[in-house]
Amino acid sequence: MRTQAIAKDSYGIRAIDHVQLAMPAGGEAAPVFHANVLGLTEIPKPRHLEARGGCCFEKGAVKIHLGVDSDFRPACKVHPGLLVEGLTDLVTRLEAGGGCPQQRADRRI
């Protein structure tokens, strides 16, 4: 299938509005982790999406949506890359919340 050519300056992607991640049905720990550990605020899902389950979180421009996947399998390489101020404090909160943060050679904690 061929696509129609679009003028180079007719559009532009400026940013990512949100990231959607999958979670298993019954993922009750997700709101606790995202709100209490990451410090995000849970926001109501739009009414037409409530029946699907899942939850949404925001803090400033950061928006993470968690959707229920009945056939959920953890993915090894799927993750949001978050830029953090006070990284050492966040690592402490992650460890206290049962997380296991990984340090990359190019990112010092």
Secondary structure, DSSP 4 states (H G I P E B T S, - for coil): -PPPP--TTS--------EEEEE-TT-THHHHIIIIIT-PEEEPPPGGGGGG--EEEEETTEEEEEEE-TT----SS-------SSHHHHHHHHHHTT------TTS--
